[in-house]
Amino acid sequence: MPPEQAGCVAVRWMRETRRTVRARVVAHTCDHCSPLAYELCASGGLLFVRRTDRSGDRPEVRETERLPDARARRLWLTVLLGRAR
């Protein structure tokens, strides 16, 4: 994954709140290459990005809001390109 780009957009990361709701992972980054991994997830007809930070003692999971497919895939791409963090 490329490093954070200058002028990148700040993503609003929220605590993982819907652990009881099933989510299907649609795409993901490598979780072996870095302690920070991202997943594009689908749940209830909407998509969201999940970020897992394994750099501390306990993994910290954050998620974006649930979004329609096109908006979520644009966000996913900007995260992958380092234009959003």
Secondary structure as UniProt FT lines:
FT   TURN            6..7
FT   STRAND          14..15
FT   TURN            19..20
FT   STRAND          24..28
FT   STRAND          36..43
FT   TURN            44..45
FT   STRAND          46..53
FT   STRAND          60..63
FT   HELIX           69..80
FT   TURN            81..82
//
